C-alpha cells in the first residue's frame, strides 16, 4: 500500500463523513416549520402622510395657487389634529 492509496482512502473517509453530516443537516432542516412574515399594515396616519406628500408634489409640479392652498390647508388641518391629541 503506497502513499497514493493512503491518500485516496483518507479522502474517501472524509467524503463519507461529509455525507453523514449532510444527512443530519437535512433532517434538521425538514423539521423546522416555515415562518410567515407579516407585512406592514397601512394605518390612517401613513395614508394621511402619503396624501400630504402627494399634494405637496402636485403643488410643486403645477405651481398653481389652488394646489398650494389645498396642500397648506391639509398641512394645517393635520397639525391642528396633532395638537388636540
Residue frames as a rotation matrix with the C-alpha (Angstrom) as fourth column:
UNK 1
0.591 0.807 0.000 0.00
0.807 -0.591 0.000 0.00
0.000 0.000 -1.000 0.00
UNK 2
-0.422 -0.819 0.389 1.58
0.840 -0.515 -0.172 3.20
0.341 0.254 0.905 -1.17
UNK 3
-0.831 0.024 -0.556 1.19
0.279 -0.847 -0.452 6.87
-0.482 -0.531 0.697 -0.37
UNK 4
-0.807 0.562 -0.182 -1.33
-0.476 -0.437 0.763 7.34
0.349 0.703 0.620 -3.17
UNK 5
-0.304 0.701 -0.646 -3.53
0.363 0.712 0.602 4.57
0.881 -0.051 -0.470 -1.74
UNK 6
-0.486 0.068 -0.871 -3.38
0.866 -0.095 -0.490 6.07
-0.116 -0.993 -0.013 1.75
UNK 7
-0.929 0.120 -0.351 -4.29
-0.129 -0.992 0.001 9.49
-0.348 0.046 0.937 0.40
UNK 8
-0.623 0.729 -0.285 -7.23
-0.326 0.089 0.941 8.04
0.711 0.679 0.183 -1.57
UNK 9
-0.243 0.515 -0.822 -8.53
0.724 0.661 0.200 6.15
0.646 -0.546 -0.533 1.46
UNK 10
-0.701 -0.061 -0.711 -8.24
0.593 -0.603 -0.534 9.30
-0.396 -0.796 0.458 3.61
UNK 11
-0.895 0.388 -0.220 -10.17
-0.446 -0.779 0.442 11.32
0.000 0.493 0.870 1.03
UNK 12
-0.415 0.766 -0.491 -12.83
0.032 0.551 0.834 8.60
0.909 0.331 -0.253 0.86
UNK 13
-0.385 0.238 -0.892 -13.18
0.903 0.295 -0.311 8.59
0.189 -0.925 -0.328 4.66
UNK 14
-0.857 0.059 -0.511 -13.61
0.121 -0.942 -0.313 12.37
-0.500 -0.331 0.800 4.67
UNK 15
-0.769 0.601 -0.218 -16.21
-0.447 -0.261 0.855 12.14
0.457 0.755 0.470 1.89
UNK 16
-0.291 0.667 -0.686 -18.21
0.505 0.716 0.482 9.54
0.813 -0.206 -0.545 3.83
UNK 17
-0.545 0.049 -0.837 -18.08
0.795 -0.288 -0.534 11.70
-0.267 -0.956 0.117 6.96
UNK 18
-0.932 0.203 -0.300 -19.34
-0.270 -0.941 0.205 14.67
-0.240 0.272 0.932 4.93
UNK 19
-0.566 0.755 -0.332 -22.22
-0.182 0.278 0.943 12.64
0.804 0.594 -0.020 3.54
UNK 20
-0.292 0.439 -0.849 -23.25
0.856 0.516 -0.027 11.57
0.427 -0.735 -0.527 7.05
UNK 21
-0.703 0.003 -0.711 -23.20
0.463 -0.757 -0.461 15.16
-0.540 -0.653 0.530 8.29
UNK 22
-0.892 0.424 -0.154 -25.31
-0.398 -0.580 0.711 16.27
0.212 0.696 0.686 5.31
UNK 23
-0.377 0.780 -0.500 -27.96
0.375 0.622 0.687 13.71
0.847 0.072 -0.527 6.24
UNK 24
-0.327 0.219 -0.919 -28.16
0.935 -0.070 -0.349 15.11
-0.140 -0.973 -0.182 9.78
UNK 25
-0.880 -0.033 -0.474 -28.36
0.019 -0.999 0.034 18.66
-0.474 0.021 0.880 8.46
UNK 26
-0.757 0.636 -0.149 -31.16
-0.251 -0.073 0.965 17.78
0.603 0.768 0.215 6.04
UNK 27
-0.255 0.674 -0.693 -33.14
0.794 0.555 0.248 16.16
0.551 -0.488 -0.677 8.87
UNK 28
-0.526 0.006 -0.850 -32.82
0.666 -0.619 -0.416 19.36
-0.529 -0.785 0.322 10.93
UNK 29
-0.949 0.146 -0.281 -33.97
-0.276 -0.815 0.510 21.50
-0.154 0.561 0.813 8.02
UNK 30
-0.603 0.757 -0.252 -37.02
0.116 0.396 0.911 19.34
0.790 0.520 -0.326 7.35
UNK 31
-0.253 0.522 -0.815 -38.26
0.937 0.341 -0.073 19.51
0.240 -0.782 -0.575 10.95
UNK 32
-0.814 -0.069 -0.577 -38.28
0.292 -0.907 -0.303 23.32
-0.502 -0.415 0.758 11.10
UNK 33
0.202 0.957 0.207 -41.67
0.838 -0.060 -0.542 24.87
-0.506 0.284 -0.814 10.39
UNK 34
-0.379 -0.298 0.876 -41.81
0.779 -0.613 0.129 27.60
0.499 0.731 0.465 7.74
UNK 35
-0.427 0.156 -0.891 -42.11
0.629 -0.657 -0.416 31.10
-0.650 -0.738 0.182 9.14
UNK 36
0.230 0.554 0.800 -44.59
0.917 -0.400 0.013 33.53
0.327 0.730 -0.600 7.66
UNK 37
-0.807 -0.543 -0.233 -43.58
0.583 -0.795 -0.169 37.15
-0.093 -0.272 0.958 7.56
UNK 38
0.250 0.923 -0.292 -46.24
0.837 -0.358 -0.415 39.68
-0.487 -0.141 -0.862 8.42
UNK 39
-0.329 -0.298 0.896 -46.49
0.777 -0.625 0.077 42.64
0.537 0.722 0.437 6.13
UNK 40
-0.913 -0.025 -0.408 -46.85
0.275 -0.777 -0.566 46.16
-0.303 -0.629 0.716 7.40
UNK 41
0.006 0.981 0.192 -50.40
0.990 0.020 -0.137 47.38
-0.138 0.191 -0.972 7.55
UNK 42
-0.586 -0.108 0.803 -51.36
0.402 -0.899 0.172 50.73
0.703 0.424 0.571 6.21
UNK 43
-0.359 0.435 -0.826 -52.50
0.868 -0.170 -0.467 52.94
-0.343 -0.884 -0.317 9.05
UNK 44
0.693 0.680 0.239 -54.57
0.721 -0.655 -0.225 56.10
0.004 0.328 -0.945 8.74
UNK 45
0.598 -0.539 -0.594 -51.52
-0.053 -0.766 0.641 58.14
-0.800 -0.352 -0.486 9.75
UNK 46
-0.491 -0.820 0.294 -49.39
0.249 0.191 0.949 56.71
-0.835 0.540 0.111 6.94
UNK 47
-0.058 0.559 0.827 -52.23
0.997 0.077 0.018 57.19
-0.054 0.826 -0.562 4.47
UNK 48
0.869 0.402 -0.289 -52.58
0.417 -0.909 -0.009 60.81
-0.266 -0.113 -0.957 5.55
UNK 49
0.197 -0.873 -0.446 -48.85
-0.155 -0.477 0.865 61.47
-0.968 -0.101 -0.230 5.27
UNK 50
-0.540 -0.333 0.774 -48.81
0.648 0.422 0.634 59.85
-0.537 0.843 -0.012 1.82
UNK 51
0.380 0.766 0.519 -51.72
0.923 -0.348 -0.164 62.02
0.055 0.541 -0.839 0.69
UNK 52
0.801 -0.143 -0.582 -49.99
0.100 -0.926 0.365 65.08
-0.591 -0.350 -0.727 2.11
UNK 53
-0.263 -0.964 0.024 -46.78
0.084 0.002 0.996 64.22
-0.961 0.264 0.081 0.24
UNK 54
-0.322 0.229 0.918 -48.74
0.926 0.277 0.256 63.80
-0.196 0.933 -0.302 -2.99
UNK 55
0.774 0.633 0.012 -50.39
0.628 -0.766 -0.136 67.19
-0.077 0.113 -0.991 -2.52
UNK 56
0.455 -0.696 -0.555 -47.01
-0.085 -0.654 0.751 68.79
-0.886 -0.295 -0.357 -1.88
UNK 57
-0.535 -0.671 0.513 -45.55
0.417 0.319 0.851 67.21
-0.735 0.669 0.109 -5.03
UNK 58
0.070 0.649 0.758 -48.54
0.998 -0.051 -0.048 68.33
0.008 0.759 -0.651 -7.09
UNK 59
0.879 0.240 -0.412 -48.27
0.305 -0.947 0.097 71.88
-0.367 -0.211 -0.906 -5.77
UNK 60
0.038 -0.949 -0.312 -44.56
-0.112 -0.314 0.943 71.96
-0.993 -0.001 -0.119 -6.57
UNK 61
-0.529 -0.249 0.811 -45.12
0.663 0.475 0.578 70.48
-0.529 0.844 -0.087 -10.03
UNK 62
0.170 0.712 0.681 -48.03
0.968 -0.251 0.021 72.65
0.186 0.655 -0.732 -11.19
UNK 63
-0.845 -0.530 -0.065 -47.24
0.529 -0.814 -0.240 75.84
0.074 -0.238 0.968 -9.31
UNK 64
-0.177 0.871 0.459 -50.96
0.258 -0.409 0.875 76.65
0.950 0.273 -0.153 -9.16
UNK 65
-0.666 -0.019 0.746 -52.19
-0.598 -0.585 -0.548 78.66
0.446 -0.811 0.378 -6.23
UNK 66
0.402 0.906 0.132 -55.14
-0.839 0.307 0.450 76.32
0.367 -0.291 0.883 -5.74
UNK 67
0.524 -0.289 -0.801 -52.86
0.202 0.956 -0.212 73.29
0.827 -0.051 0.559 -5.37
UNK 68
-0.609 -0.788 0.087 -50.62
0.168 -0.235 -0.957 75.14
0.775 -0.568 0.276 -2.93
UNK 69
-0.361 0.580 0.730 -53.66
-0.848 -0.530 0.002 76.32
0.388 -0.618 0.683 -0.98
UNK 70
0.684 0.638 -0.354 -55.03
-0.470 0.756 0.455 72.75
0.558 -0.145 0.817 -0.76
UNK 71
0.093 -0.747 -0.658 -51.64
0.439 0.624 -0.646 71.47
0.894 -0.228 0.386 0.45
UNK 72
-0.782 -0.430 0.451 -51.31
-0.144 -0.579 -0.803 74.17
0.606 -0.693 0.391 3.12
UNK 73
0.054 0.888 0.458 -54.91
-0.906 -0.149 0.395 73.63
0.419 -0.436 0.796 4.28
UNK 74
0.723 0.181 -0.666 -54.27
-0.044 0.975 0.217 69.91
0.689 -0.128 0.713 4.68
UNK 75
-0.277 -0.923 -0.269 -50.98
0.396 0.145 -0.907 70.59
0.875 -0.357 0.326 6.44
UNK 76
-0.720 0.039 0.692 -52.54
-0.528 -0.679 -0.510 72.97
0.450 -0.733 0.510 8.97
UNK 77
0.417 0.908 0.036 -55.53
-0.773 0.334 0.539 70.68
0.478 -0.253 0.841 9.46
UNK 78
0.479 -0.318 -0.819 -53.18
0.287 0.938 -0.196 67.80
0.830 -0.141 0.540 10.21
UNK 79
-0.644 -0.764 0.029 -51.07
0.249 -0.245 -0.937 69.85
0.723 -0.597 0.349 12.63
UNK 80
-0.336 0.621 0.709 -54.26
-0.823 -0.559 0.099 71.01
0.457 -0.550 0.698 14.37
UNK 81
0.710 0.583 -0.395 -55.33
-0.367 0.785 0.499 67.41
0.601 -0.209 0.771 14.91
UNK 82
0.035 -0.791 -0.611 -51.89
0.470 0.553 -0.688 66.56
0.882 -0.263 0.391 16.26
UNK 83
-0.747 -0.322 0.581 -52.14
-0.265 -0.658 -0.705 69.28
0.609 -0.681 0.407 18.90
UNK 84
0.130 0.909 0.396 -55.56
-0.874 -0.083 0.478 68.10
0.467 -0.409 0.784 20.08
UNK 85
0.421 0.030 -0.906 -54.29
0.031 0.998 0.047 64.60
0.906 -0.048 0.420 20.89
